[in-house]
Amino acid sequence: MACKPIAQMSITQIYPLLVAKAERKGRTRDEVDAVTCWLTGYSTEELASQLERDLTYETFFAEAPALNPNRRLITGKICGVDVSAIEDPVEQNARYLDKLVDELARGRALEKVLRA
């Protein structure tokens, strides 16, 4: 079975998995929403609306009000790939989101995850 490119994956299907990853480690959906809103510029209400629409990652990030310029401060590896080395912007933003949720799940303070 061929893998879908990240850009064509449904954010509506993936987002609950990100929330579950955080919740398994004692974090909350509100915290996952906070990092997602920080990354994309969506308000909490706009994020909820986008998740109801069953968008692809590509559309989700294309419609983002204001991608946070500090997202470039997110470093490290996801699935063995350095996030700063990813050339496709949609895949890079998706990996940034995954990295932020990983940091939450590892117990990092929300303020530090948000690069405050």
CYANA upper distance limits for C-alpha pairs under 8 A (distance plus 0.5 A):
  4 LYS  CA      8 GLN  CA      6.87
  4 LYS  CA      9 MET  CA      7.08
  5 PRO  CA      9 MET  CA      7.28
  6 ILE  CA     57 TYR  CA      7.39
  6 ILE  CA     90 VAL  CA      8.07
  6 ILE  CA     91 GLU  CA      6.38
  6 ILE  CA     94 ALA  CA      8.09
  7 ALA  CA     56 THR  CA      6.85
  7 ALA  CA     57 TYR  CA      5.51
  7 ALA  CA     58 GLU  CA      5.16
  7 ALA  CA     90 VAL  CA      6.40
  7 ALA  CA     91 GLU  CA      6.85
  8 GLN  CA     56 THR  CA      5.73
  8 GLN  CA     57 TYR  CA      6.78
  8 GLN  CA     58 GLU  CA      7.03
  9 MET  CA     13 GLN  CA      8.45
  9 MET  CA     14 ILE  CA      8.24
  9 MET  CA     56 THR  CA      5.77
  9 MET  CA     57 TYR  CA      6.47
 10 SER  CA     14 ILE  CA      6.86
 10 SER  CA     54 ASP  CA      6.78
 10 SER  CA     55 LEU  CA      6.12
 10 SER  CA     56 THR  CA      4.83
 10 SER  CA     57 TYR  CA      6.61
 11 ILE  CA     15 TYR  CA      6.13
 11 ILE  CA     51 LEU  CA      7.45
 11 ILE  CA     54 ASP  CA      7.22
 11 ILE  CA     55 LEU  CA      6.39
 11 ILE  CA     56 THR  CA      6.05
 11 ILE  CA     57 TYR  CA      5.92
 11 ILE  CA     60 PHE  CA      7.78
 12 THR  CA     16 PRO  CA      7.77
 12 THR  CA     51 LEU  CA      5.77
 12 THR  CA     52 GLU  CA      7.66
 12 THR  CA     53 ARG  CA      8.26
 12 THR  CA     54 ASP  CA      5.61
 12 THR  CA     55 LEU  CA      7.11
 12 THR  CA     56 THR  CA      8.42
 13 GLN  CA     17 LEU  CA      7.92
 13 GLN  CA     54 ASP  CA      8.37
 14 ILE  CA     18 LEU  CA      7.04
 15 TYR  CA     19 VAL  CA      6.78
 16 PRO  CA     20 ALA  CA      6.51
 17 LEU  CA     21 LYS  CA      6.64
 18 LEU  CA     22 ALA  CA      6.95
 18 LEU  CA     32 VAL  CA      8.13
 18 LEU  CA     98 ASP  CA      7.69
 18 LEU  CA    101 VAL  CA      7.13
 19 VAL  CA     23 GLU  CA      6.57
 19 VAL  CA     28 THR  CA      7.82
 19 VAL  CA     29 ARG  CA      6.07
 19 VAL  CA     32 VAL  CA      6.74
 20 ALA  CA     24 ARG  CA      6.52
 21 LYS  CA     25 LYS  CA      7.47
 21 LYS  CA    101 VAL  CA      8.17
 21 LYS  CA    102 ASP  CA      8.33
 21 LYS  CA    105 ALA  CA      7.25
 22 ALA  CA     26 GLY  CA      7.16
 22 ALA  CA     27 ARG  CA      5.59
 22 ALA  CA     28 THR  CA      7.05
 22 ALA  CA     29 ARG  CA      8.07
 22 ALA  CA     32 VAL  CA      7.82
 22 ALA  CA    101 VAL  CA      6.93
 22 ALA  CA    102 ASP  CA      7.88
 22 ALA  CA    104 LEU  CA      6.99
 22 ALA  CA    105 ALA  CA      5.20
 23 GLU  CA     27 ARG  CA      5.23
 23 GLU  CA     28 THR  CA      6.01
 23 GLU  CA     29 ARG  CA      7.67
 23 GLU  CA    105 ALA  CA      8.12
 24 ARG  CA    105 ALA  CA      8.25
 25 LYS  CA    105 ALA  CA      5.82
 25 LYS  CA    106 ARG  CA      7.76
 25 LYS  CA    107 GLY  CA      8.16
 26 GLY  CA    105 ALA  CA      8.02
 27 ARG  CA     31 GLU  CA      7.34
 27 ARG  CA    104 LEU  CA      7.48
 27 ARG  CA    105 ALA  CA      7.07
 28 THR  CA     32 VAL  CA      7.13
 29 ARG  CA     33 ASP  CA      6.52
 30 ASP  CA     34 ALA  CA      6.55
 31 GLU  CA     35 VAL  CA      6.87
 31 GLU  CA    104 LEU  CA      8.42
 31 GLU  CA    110 LEU  CA      7.88
 32 VAL  CA     36 THR  CA      6.65
 32 VAL  CA    101 VAL  CA      6.96
 32 VAL  CA    104 LEU  CA      8.41
 33 ASP  CA     37 CYS  CA      6.49
 33 ASP  CA     44 THR  CA      7.40
 33 ASP  CA     47 LEU  CA      8.25
 34 ALA  CA     38 TRP  CA      6.55
 34 ALA  CA     44 THR  CA      8.24
 35 VAL  CA     39 LEU  CA      6.62
 35 VAL  CA     97 LEU  CA      8.11
 35 VAL  CA    100 LEU  CA      7.23
 35 VAL  CA    101 VAL  CA      8.05
 35 VAL  CA    113 VAL  CA      8.10
 35 VAL  CA    114 LEU  CA      7.06
 36 THR  CA     40 THR  CA      6.61
 36 THR  CA     42 TYR  CA      8.30
 36 THR  CA     97 LEU  CA      7.13
 37 CYS  CA     41 GLY  CA      5.67
 37 CYS  CA     42 TYR  CA      5.41
 37 CYS  CA     43 SER  CA      6.50
 37 CYS  CA     44 THR  CA      7.23
 37 CYS  CA     47 LEU  CA      7.67
 38 TRP  CA     42 TYR  CA      8.10
 38 TRP  CA     68 ASN  CA      7.08
 38 TRP  CA    114 LEU  CA      7.46
 39 LEU  CA     67 LEU  CA      6.21
 39 LEU  CA     68 ASN  CA      5.65
 39 LEU  CA     71 ARG  CA      7.06
 39 LEU  CA     97 LEU  CA      7.75
 40 THR  CA     61 PHE  CA      7.56
 40 THR  CA     64 ALA  CA      5.78
 40 THR  CA     65 PRO  CA      7.10
 40 THR  CA     66 ALA  CA      6.25
 40 THR  CA     67 LEU  CA      4.95
 40 THR  CA     68 ASN  CA      6.70
 41 GLY  CA     64 ALA  CA      6.73
 41 GLY  CA     65 PRO  CA      5.72
 41 GLY  CA     66 ALA  CA      5.17
 41 GLY  CA     67 LEU  CA      6.29
 41 GLY  CA     68 ASN  CA      7.24
 42 TYR  CA     46 GLU  CA      6.00
 42 TYR  CA     47 LEU  CA      6.12
 42 TYR  CA     64 ALA  CA      6.81
 42 TYR  CA     65 PRO  CA      6.54
 42 TYR  CA     66 ALA  CA      8.08
 43 SER  CA     47 LEU  CA      6.55
 44 THR  CA     48 ALA  CA      6.80
 45 GLU  CA     49 SER  CA      6.75
 46 GLU  CA     50 GLN  CA      6.62
 47 LEU  CA     51 LEU  CA      6.69
 48 ALA  CA     52 GLU  CA      6.90
 49 SER  CA     53 ARG  CA      7.16
 50 GLN  CA     54 ASP  CA      7.75
 50 GLN  CA     55 LEU  CA      7.57
 50 GLN  CA     60 PHE  CA      7.69
 51 LEU  CA     55 LEU  CA      7.59
 55 LEU  CA     59 THR  CA      6.51
 55 LEU  CA     60 PHE  CA      6.46
 56 THR  CA     60 PHE  CA      6.57
 57 TYR  CA     61 PHE  CA      6.57
 57 TYR  CA     90 VAL  CA      7.41
 57 TYR  CA     94 ALA  CA      7.61
 58 GLU  CA     62 ALA  CA      6.50
 58 GLU  CA     90 VAL  CA      6.31
 59 THR  CA     63 GLU  CA      6.46
 60 PHE  CA     64 ALA  CA      6.81
 61 PHE  CA     67 LEU  CA      8.48
 61 PHE  CA     90 VAL  CA      7.33
 61 PHE  CA     93 ASN  CA      8.02
 67 LEU  CA     71 ARG  CA      8.29
 70 ASN  CA     74 ILE  CA      8.22
 70 ASN  CA    115 ARG  CA      7.80
 71 ARG  CA     96 TYR  CA      7.70
 72 ARG  CA     84 SER  CA      7.85
 73 LEU  CA    115 ARG  CA      7.98
 74 ILE  CA     83 VAL  CA      8.17
 74 ILE  CA     84 SER  CA      8.25
 74 ILE  CA     96 TYR  CA      7.22
 74 ILE  CA     99 LYS  CA      8.19
 74 ILE  CA    100 LEU  CA      8.40
 75 THR  CA     82 ASP  CA      7.77
 75 THR  CA     83 VAL  CA      6.70
 75 THR  CA     84 SER  CA      6.84
 76 GLY  CA     82 ASP  CA      6.07
 76 GLY  CA     83 VAL  CA      6.65
 76 GLY  CA     84 SER  CA      8.20
 76 GLY  CA     99 LYS  CA      8.37
 77 LYS  CA     81 VAL  CA      5.46
 77 LYS  CA     82 ASP  CA      4.77
 77 LYS  CA     83 VAL  CA      6.24
 77 LYS  CA     99 LYS  CA      8.30
 78 ILE  CA     82 ASP  CA      7.08
 78 ILE  CA     83 VAL  CA      7.24
 78 ILE  CA     95 ARG  CA      7.24
 78 ILE  CA     98 ASP  CA      8.06
 78 ILE  CA     99 LYS  CA      7.05
 81 VAL  CA     85 ALA  CA      8.16
 81 VAL  CA     86 ILE  CA      8.24
 82 ASP  CA     86 ILE  CA      7.46
 83 VAL  CA     92 GLN  CA      6.72
 83 VAL  CA     95 ARG  CA      6.95
 83 VAL  CA     96 TYR  CA      7.33
 84 SER  CA     92 GLN  CA      8.08
 86 ILE  CA     91 GLU  CA      7.68
 86 ILE  CA     92 GLN  CA      6.03
 87 GLU  CA     91 GLU  CA      8.45
 87 GLU  CA     92 GLN  CA      7.51
 88 ASP  CA     92 GLN  CA      6.53
 89 PRO  CA     93 ASN  CA      6.55
 90 VAL  CA     94 ALA  CA      6.66
 91 GLU  CA     95 ARG  CA      6.58
 92 GLN  CA     96 TYR  CA      6.57
 93 ASN  CA     97 LEU  CA      6.78
 94 ALA  CA     98 ASP  CA      6.83
 95 ARG  CA     99 LYS  CA      6.48
 96 TYR  CA    100 LEU  CA      6.68
 97 LEU  CA    101 VAL  CA      6.84
 98 ASP  CA    102 ASP  CA      6.65
 99 LYS  CA    103 GLU  CA      6.72
100 LEU  CA    104 LEU  CA      6.86
100 LEU  CA    113 VAL  CA      6.78
101 VAL  CA    105 ALA  CA      6.61
102 ASP  CA    106 ARG  CA      6.67
103 GLU  CA    107 GLY  CA      7.16
103 GLU  CA    108 ARG  CA      6.14
103 GLU  CA    113 VAL  CA      6.98
104 LEU  CA    108 ARG  CA      5.83
104 LEU  CA    109 ALA  CA      7.58
104 LEU  CA    110 LEU  CA      7.34
104 LEU  CA    113 VAL  CA      7.38
108 ARG  CA    112 LYS  CA      7.24
108 ARG  CA    113 VAL  CA      7.06
109 ALA  CA    113 VAL  CA      6.83
110 LEU  CA    114 LEU  CA      6.64
111 GLU  CA    115 ARG  CA      6.93
111 GLU  CA    116 ALA  CA      5.89
112 LYS  CA    116 ALA  CA      6.35
